[in-house]
Amino acid sequence: TEVLTDGLVIVDDRGRVVETVELESDRMEEQLAAMDSVVDRRGCLIMPGFIDGHAHAPQYAFTGTGMDLPLLEWLEQYTFPCEARFRDLDFAKKVFGKSVRRHLRYGTTTVSYFGSLQLEANKLLVDVVREAGQRALVGKVSMDRNSPEYYVEDTTKGLEEAEEFVK
């Protein structure tokens, strides 16, 4: 962990931190002179965003529900029925938008999202993430067993859709 009590955080045109410089550094004046613009944040705490390495974006729709159930019962009662609804892209956009905004509001700037079985819903999740300016890895869920008939995919079709999603 590096703590600068007074210094510069230099950000490129894509919003990425490229360097930090202590205020007392001999390079401070040189760095300031080379800046296109300077935003003075003296007195503020600046820290990096959080990273969530495992988030199921569709499950935001029922966050905190069924916490008294064992995992398999919870999946059967909540997850599978809800995630099957992501065929409806209006529903998917609403839930994904809320999930991404909530992550960003609480300082989570990078997320590894699990999507759903539905190819188009996963593409929509990528669009929502990009529009919000969040960094993310998005994966399509593939499942050809151990779920209800209404929320299972044919293996061959699942592989084709996974390949299309990656492209």
GUDO-585967 format. One record per residue: x, y, z of N, C-alpha, C in turn; residue in one letter. Coordinates in pm, whole numbers, padded with zeros to 5 digits, always signed. Example, Ala and Ser with C-alpha at 12.3 -4.5 7.8 and 13.67 -1.06 7.14 Angstrom:
2
+01319-00569+00780+01230-00450+00780+01320-00330+00780A;+01285-00225+00708+01367-00106+00714+01290+00003+00787S;
END
This chain:
167
+00085-00118+00000+00000+00000+00000+00089+00123+00000T;+00057+00215-00086+00131+00341-00093+00037+00453-00052E;+00080+00534+00043+00000+00647+00088+00077+00776+00058V;+00016+00864-00017+00072+00996-00041-00011+01094+00041L;+00051+01163+00134-00025+01259+00213-00047+01387+00135T;+00042+01414+00039+00027+01530-00048+00103+01502-00176D;+00035+01497-00288+00104+01465-00411+00012+01473-00532G;+00062+01420-00643-00012+01417-00769-00051+01274-00803L;-00169+01259-00855-00211+01134-00917-00229+01170-01064V;-00145+01115-01149-00147+01148-01292-00229+01043-01366I;-00329+01092-01439-00425+01007-01508-00416+01033-01657V;-00419+00927-01739-00413+00946-01884-00552+00980-01939D;-00560+00996-02071-00687+01038-02133-00794+00929-02127D;-00758+00808-02086-00856+00700-02070-00899+00683-01925R;-00848+00770-01837-00885+00763-01696-00803+00667-01614G;-00692+00622-01666-00607+00526-01596-00493+00599-01524R;-00468+00558-01402-00357+00615-01325-00227+00566-01388V;-00140+00660-01426-00013+00624-01487+00106+00649-01394V;+00087+00738-01296+00197+00768-01205+00145+00844-01084E;+00215+00829-00973+00191+00912-00856+00322+00980-00820T;+00314+01105-00774+00434+01183-00743+00412+01254-00610V;+00507+01239-00518+00503+01310-00389+00518+01460-00413E;+00451+01540-00331+00456+01685-00343+00598+01739-00330L;+00677+01677-00244+00813+01724-00222+00909+01681-00331E;+00866+01604-00427+00952+01551-00531+01011+01663-00617S;+01136+01642-00662+01201+01737-00753+01127+01742-00886D;+01049+01641-00918+00978+01632-01047+00842+01700-01044R;+00799+01749-00928+00664+01805-00914+00639+01920-01012M;+00726+02017-01017+00707+02132-01107+00708+02088-01253E;+00798+01997-01285+00807+01944-01421+00677+01874-01460E;+00624+01795-01370+00499+01722-01395+00382+01819-01412Q;+00372+01917-01325+00263+02015-01335+00268+02093-01465L;+00388+02129-01509+00403+02206-01633+00359+02124-01756A;+00370+01993-01748+00335+01907-01862+00187+01871-01866A;+00109+01911-01766-00032+01873-01757-00119+01955-01852M;-00216+01886-01914-00318+01957-01993-00415+02028-01900D;-00447+01962-01790-00535+02022-01692-00503+01963-01555S;-00537+02039-01453-00513+01996-01315-00642+02014-01237V;-00680+01910-01164-00795+01916-01075-00740+01909-00933V;-00764+02012-00857-00711+02021-00721-00806+01949-00625D;-00758+01842-00564-00838+01765-00470-00774+01765-00331R;-00702+01875-00299-00642+01882-00165-00751+01867-00060R;-00716+01791+00043-00811+01767+00152-00905+01651+00127G;-00894+01588+00011-00980+01474-00022-00902+01344-00012C;-00973+01238+00015-00913+01105+00014-00938+01045-00124L;-00833+01006-00191-00844+00943-00322-00793+00800-00306I;-00875+00705-00348-00835+00565-00335-00883+00488-00457M;-00819+00375-00486-00861+00295-00603-00997+00232-00580P;-01063+00197-00690-01191+00130-00682-01177-00013-00635G;-01286-00068-00587-01288-00207-00545-01303-00297-00666F;-01263-00422-00652-01278-00523-00756-01360-00638-00699I;-01467-00673-00769-01551-00787-00730-01522-00899-00828D;-01462-01005-00782-01422-01114-00869-01530-01218-00895G;-01652-01198-00840-01756-01300-00857-01893-01239-00828H;-01960-01194-00931-02094-01135-00914-02188-01194-01019A;-02302-01243-00974-02405-01294-01065-02502-01180-01094H;-02485-01115-01207-02565-00997-01239-02716-01024-01235A;-02768-01136-01286-02912-01160-01280-02965-01172-01137P;-02882-01218-01046-02929-01242-00910-02949-01113-00831Q;-02911-01000-00889-02937-00873-00822-03087-00855-00800Y;-03167-00914-00888-03314-00900-00880-03371-00952-00749A;-03302-01042-00683-03356-01098-00558-03250-01098-00448F;-03167-00998-00447-03062-00984-00345-03120-00995-00205T;-03055-01074-00121-03095-01087+00019-03216-01175+00042G;-03265-01242-00060-03385-01324-00048-03350-01470-00025T;-03422-01534+00062-03407-01677+00084-03278-01716+00153G;-03227-01629+00237-03100-01657+00304-03109-01773+00404M;-03230-01816+00435-03248-01927+00529-03247-02063+00461D;-03237-02064+00328-03246-02189+00253-03109-02247+00221L;-03100-02379+00214-02977-02441+00162-02962-02405+00014P;-02839-02413-00036-02809-02367-00172-02900-02426-00278L;-02917-02556-00282-02997-02616-00388-03143-02572-00384L;-03199-02558-00265-03337-02509-00255-03344-02362-00299E;-03245-02285-00263-03241-02144-00303-03234-02130-00455W;-03150-02213-00518-03141-02212-00664-03277-02247-00726L;-03342-02349-00675-03470-02392-00730-03581-02290-00708E;-03584-02228-00590-03692-02134-00558-03670-01995-00617Q;-03548-01950-00623-03522-01811-00663-03440-01798-00791Y;-03325-01860-00796-03232-01837-00906-03288-01882-01041T;-03323-02008-01052-03367-02059-01181-03491-01987-01234F;-03596-01968-01153-03712-01896-01205-03679-01752-01248P;-03599-01684-01168-03565-01545-01202-03479-01538-01328C;-03374-01619-01332-03283-01612-01446-03351-01653-01576E;-03452-01736-01569-03527-01772-01690-03597-01651-01748A;-03628-01552-01665-03696-01430-01710-03607-01339-01795R;-03478-01368-01801-03387-01282-01876-03399-01301-02027F;-03492-01385-02069-03530-01389-02211-03595-01257-02249R;-03661-01196-02151-03725-01065-02169-03616-00959-02152D;-03573-00900-02262-03461-00807-02258-03493-00677-02185L;-03620-00638-02179-03656-00519-02101-03632-00547-01951D;-03673-00665-01908-03649-00705-01769-03499-00713-01743F;-03425-00776-01835-03280-00791-01819-03212-00655-01809A;-03251-00563-01895-03187-00430-01894-03211-00358-01761K;-03333-00370-01709-03366-00306-01582-03281-00364-01468K;-03273-00496-01460-03196-00559-01352-03047-00533-01369V;-02995-00550-01490-02852-00527-01513-02814-00382-01484F;-02899-00289-01525-02872-00148-01498-02862-00120-01349G;-02954-00176-01272-02951-00157-01126-02828-00221-01065K;-02793-00339-01111-02677-00409-01057-02548-00330-01082S;-02529-00286-01205-02408-00212-01241-02402-00078-01166V;-02513-00007-01163-02515+00122-01091-02486+00103-00942R;-02541-00002-00881-02516-00027-00740-02368-00057-00715R;-02309-00139-00799-02166-00167-00784-02086-00037-00792H;-02114+00044-00891-02039+00169-00908-02063+00264-00791L;-02187+00274-00746-02220+00365-00636-02142+00331-00509R;-02113+00203-00490-02039+00162-00371-01889+00146-00397Y;-01841+00198-00510-01697+00204-00534-01638+00082-00602G;-01722-00007-00654-01671-00124-00724-01659-00089-00872T;-01537-00065-00914-01512-00016-01049-01481-00127-01148T;-01450-00246-01098-01420-00360-01185-01492-00483-01129T;-01562-00555-01219-01640-00671-01175-01624-00785-01275V;-01620-00906-01222-01630-01026-01304-01775-01074-01292S;-01854-01047-01395-01997-01079-01392-02026-01215-01455Y;-02108-01293-01388-02169-01410-01449-02301-01361-01505F;-02329-01393-01630-02455-01354-01693-02559-01463-01673G;-02628-01497-01782-02733-01598-01777-02714-01693-01894S;-02808-01784-01913-02803-01875-02028-02831-01803-02159L;-02906-01693-02153-02954-01627-02274-02845-01542-02339Q;-02810-01577-02461-02706-01506-02534-02734-01357-02544L;-02853-01321-02586-02883-01178-02607-02881-01099-02476E;-02923-01162-02368-02917-01095-02238-02771-01068-02198A;-02683-01161-02227-02541-01140-02195-02481-01027-02278N;-02518-01021-02404-02471-00910-02488-02523-00777-02431K;-02646-00778-02385-02705-00659-02323-02628-00619-02197L;-02590-00717-02117-02510-00687-01997-02380-00617-02035L;-02315-00662-02140-02193-00596-02186-02222-00451-02225V;-02333-00428-02296-02370-00292-02335-02395-00203-02213D;-02465-00257-02113-02495-00180-01992-02366-00143-01919V;-02274-00238-01909-02145-00214-01844-02068-00105-01917V;-02060-00116-02050-01987-00016-02129-02050+00123-02115R;-02181+00128-02122-02251+00256-02111-02225+00322-01976E;-02214+00242-01871-02191+00296-01737-02045+00332-01714A;-01956+00284-01801-01814+00314-01785-01744+00225-01684G;-01801+00110-01657-01740+00017-01562-01647-00077-01638Q;-01542-00122-01572-01457-00226-01629-01514-00360-01582R;-01518-00457-01674-01577-00585-01636-01533-00697-01728A;-01538-00814-01674-01532-00938-01750-01672-00996-01740L;-01730-01034-01853-01866-01088-01853-01862-01227-01914V;-01920-01323-01844-01924-01459-01895-02066-01508-01913G;-02086-01583-02021-02215-01645-02044-02222-01773-01961K;-02331-01793-01892-02352-01915-01816-02388-02027-01914V;-02332-02143-01893-02364-02261-01973-02409-02370-01877S;-02524-02431-01908-02578-02531-01816-02667-02627-01895M;-02626-02751-01902-02705-02849-01976-02761-02960-01886D;-02752-02939-01753-02806-03038-01657-02818-02975-01519R;-02881-03046-01429-02896-03007-01289-02972-02877-01269N;-03065-02853-01359-03156-02739-01345-03289-02779-01410S;-03394-02701-01383-03524-02736-01440-03523-02731-01594P;-03612-02804-01654-03621-02808-01801-03634-02669-01863E;-03703-02578-01793-03722-02444-01849-03596-02357-01841Y;-03494-02405-01770-03370-02329-01760-03249-02420-01780Y;-03244-02479-01896-03135-02566-01935-03116-02548-02085V;-02994-02570-02131-02971-02553-02275-02913-02680-02335E;-02934-02697-02463-02873-02804-02539-02722-02777-02544D;-02642-02879-02521-02497-02862-02515-02440-02802-02642T;-02480-02853-02757-02427-02802-02884-02465-02656-02904T;-02591-02623-02878-02635-02484-02892-02562-02396-02792K;-02543-02446-02671-02471-02368-02569-02329-02337-02612G;-02261-02434-02670-02125-02412-02717-02121-02309-02831L;-02217-02321-02923-02224-02225-03033-02248-02083-02981E;-02340-02071-02886-02370-01939-02831-02254-01883-02750E;-02184-01968-02679-02067-01922-02604-01961-01869-02700A;-01939-01939-02810-01843-01892-02909-01888-01760-02973E;-02016-01749-03003-02068-01622-03059-02052-01509-02958E;-02077-01538-02832-02064-01435-02729-01920-01385-02719F;-01825-01475-02724-01685-01436-02717-01648-01348-02836V;-01698-01385-02952-01669-01304-03072-01731-01167-03061K;
END
